[in-house]
Amino acid sequence: MSLDSLEKLFIEELKDVYNAEKQILRALPRMAKAAESSELQQAFTKHLKETEGQVRRLEQVFRELGQSVRGKTCKGM
């Protein structure tokens, strides 16, 4: 895909971030379960709640831009 405008680049970056956040949502419960420290478990659980809010906000941005809510594979994750 040619990124010939700032809007297209913005949408592509949103898709990348959305995918990364969704991957984190899947990983955090496993990380909390594997943590041996209750403090670390609580930190993972807190981060999970924050990430859920970030995903909701990203979904809202997609809708406001008239775009379908979908990510693209985030290679950095």
Secondary structure, 3 states (H helix, E strand, C coil): CCCCCHHHHHHHHHHHHHHHHHHHHHHHHHHHHHCCCHHHHHHHHHHHHHHHHHHHHHHHHHHHCCCCCCCCCCCCC
